[in-house]
Amino acid sequence: MTIDATFHKANALIIDSNANARSLLTAQLRELGCGFVRSVARVKEARIVLENAPYDLVLCDYHFEGGDESGQDLLDELRREGLLPYATVFMMITAEATYAKVAEAAEAALDGYLIKPYTLASLAERIRIARHRKRVLGPIFEAIEAQEFDQAASLCMRRFNARGEYWLFAARIGAELLLRLRRYDEAKALYEAIVAAKTLPWAKLGVARADLGKGHHSQARRTLENLIGESPDFADSHDVLGRVHMEQGDIDAALATYRAATELTPGCLMRGQRAGTLAFYKGERGEAQRLLERALINGLRSKLFDLFSITLIALMRYDKRDAKGVRQLMDTLTGELERAPSSSRIARLRRVVEALVAMQERRTADALGLARELANDLKRDTSDHECASLVVAVWIRLAASDMQLEEMDDMLLSIGMRFCTTKAATEILVAMCEKNEVAAETLRSCHGKVFDIAETAMKLSMRGQPDHSVQLLLREGEKTRNTKLIDMALSVLKRHESKIENASELEPQIHALQELYVRPQTAAANRPRAVGGLAIRCAGLAAEV
């Protein structure tokens, strides 16, 4: 019994907590001619294996004894974070009791499933069909591997429009590519066409993601709320709704939404960290510590684990006077820095925890020196909201120890005028102030000042003075380095270009400021997972749509 002519070259991974099941599947795959077979017993181990090496075939059990994670959780997370190649065949093995969930998932992301007990013949047939589909869609996958995303999207659209073999799979891949290319109108049209042809939760979710990408938050929110009402167990819709809440500055609603997603998939590393981070910002530290420490235990070696979580845990342990716990986290970050010595981000995170250790040990001069180093990082053009939030956290704790910090007021003012770009971004910085109301009020007043500048600019534009509007935004954007004001300057310029005499001179100035301050912020939000990057911490969620 053979699968196809190249199956002897394939490598396979078996994920099952039952040793007998692993042995049986290994023997069956070898009998079918599979070239290399590896097996692991836990989702945690499987995640790391799949993050670091491609496999042609993955056979995964749905249920794992003694753990929160299911095989579906693993698949969803790997697909969502782009860590599983499209060319990989991922098949779920399930008991009759969970058939409905797995069958529904098969329409979205699975390549096939087997119901226990199964025969060698049924296993062979499922693998054969799945590998055939991968071959049919092969040119699309090859274009993606070559990062020719426009070409890949074009191939997907051609197959969808012709209703060719596996058109639904091609349509989903194509829509994802269009979102990645920020071609939101085309992506939305494709998702809506899929919904019209065959109503599927993931297609409705795609419509909302396209609206979110275009900044149509209210429309995206309505779609998502309706989708959650229809399919409450579809956890991905909670993720996107959480992003909408953050874009609208509603951290309470975002936390509630991510809580719901975490309850649906308790083993998901990214969702647990997002919920834990938001719980931290809302002052619900017991929940925050539980979620983030669980993520640390289950995922430190995973690319999906964000080292920012370690810093938040360190802040909570410091506040509980857990000196040993904070030092352990500093040692952990030291190890991570040794693995990635060129990472300025990891070095900064370690410096934060090192400052906490110095404060615990009452080494005041050392603590103040480290805090000033962190503050100096903010003078860099490439510093981001995360850096600002950590500086606030460290200096607030220094101030709580009755130290005289004359430069703190000016530093907070500078942070506020640069990084208070939205309500959500402001409230995250305020959350780092703990109970220091003076600092919190300084940051909120900065948000008010930024809003006033933007409002004045809009009034000038509406009164027929767009040139004065752009000049105001450009001047204040350059002075404060506030990305909202800089982007707004370009928006006003483009809208009223014909009415601004020196538009050709102003545009290069704005682009130069964007290169200095806006693009580094976007790069930070899209930071590779190997270095971490919970976009939720700086409210820059649209980049992860």
Stockholm file with secondary structure:
# STOCKHOLM 1.0

chainA/1-545         MTIDATFHKANALIIDSNANARSLLTAQLRELGCGFVRSVARVKEARIVLENAPYDLVLCDYHFEGGDESGQDLLDELRREGLLPYATVFMMITAEATYAKVAEAAEAALDGYLIKPYTLASLAERIRIARHRKRVLGPIFEAIEAQEFDQAASLCMRRFNARGEYWLFAARIGAELLLRLRRYDEAKALYEAIVAAKTLPWAKLGVARADLGKGHHSQARRTLENLIGESPDFADSHDVLGRVHMEQGDIDAALATYRAATELTPGCLMRGQRAGTLAFYKGERGEAQRLLERALINGLRSKLFDLFSITLIALMRYDKRDAKGVRQLMDTLTGELERAPSSSRIARLRRVVEALVAMQERRTADALGLARELANDLKRDTSDHECASLVVAVWIRLAASDMQLEEMDDMLLSIGMRFCTTKAATEILVAMCEKNEVAAETLRSCHGKVFDIAETAMKLSMRGQPDHSVQLLLREGEKTRNTKLIDMALSVLKRHESKIENASELEPQIHALQELYVRPQTAAANRPRAVGGLAIRCAGLAAEV
#=GR chainA/1-545 SS CCSCTTGGGCEEEEECSCHHHHHHHHHHHHHTTCSEEEEESCHHHHHHHHHHSCCSEEEEESCCTTCSCCHHHHHHHHHHTTCSCTTSEEEEEECGGGHHHHHHHHTTTCSEEEESSCCHHHHHHHHHHHHHHHHHTHHHHHHHHTTCHHHHHHHHHHHHHTTCTTHHHHHHHHHHHHHHTTCHHHHHHHHHHHHHHSCCHHHHHHHHHHHHHTTCHHHHHHHHHHHHHHCTTCHHHHHHHHHHHHHTTCHHHHHHHHHHHHHHCTTCHHHHHHHHHHHHHTTCHHHHHHHHHHHHHHHTTSTTCCTHHHHHHHHHHHHTTCHHHHHHHHHHHHHHHHHSTTCHHHHHHHHHHHHHHHHHTTCHHHHHHHHHHHHHHTTSTTCCHHHHHHHHHHHHHHHHTTCCCTTHHHHHHHHHHHHCCSHHHHHHHHHTTTTCHHHHHHHHHHHHHHHHHHHHHHHHHHTTCHHHHHHHHHHHHHHHCCHHHHHHHHHHHHHTGGGCTTHHHHHHHHHHHIIIIIHHHHHHHTCCGGGCCCGGGGTCGGGGC
#=GC SS_cons         CCSCTTGGGCEEEEECSCHHHHHHHHHHHHHTTCSEEEEESCHHHHHHHHHHSCCSEEEEESCCTTCSCCHHHHHHHHHHTTCSCTTSEEEEEECGGGHHHHHHHHTTTCSEEEESSCCHHHHHHHHHHHHHHHHHTHHHHHHHHTTCHHHHHHHHHHHHHTTCTTHHHHHHHHHHHHHHTTCHHHHHHHHHHHHHHSCCHHHHHHHHHHHHHTTCHHHHHHHHHHHHHHCTTCHHHHHHHHHHHHHTTCHHHHHHHHHHHHHHCTTCHHHHHHHHHHHHHTTCHHHHHHHHHHHHHHHTTSTTCCTHHHHHHHHHHHHTTCHHHHHHHHHHHHHHHHHSTTCHHHHHHHHHHHHHHHHHTTCHHHHHHHHHHHHHHTTSTTCCHHHHHHHHHHHHHHHHTTCCCTTHHHHHHHHHHHHCCSHHHHHHHHHTTTTCHHHHHHHHHHHHHHHHHHHHHHHHHHTTCHHHHHHHHHHHHHHHCCHHHHHHHHHHHHHTGGGCTTHHHHHHHHHHHIIIIIHHHHHHHTCCGGGCCCGGGGTCGGGGC
//
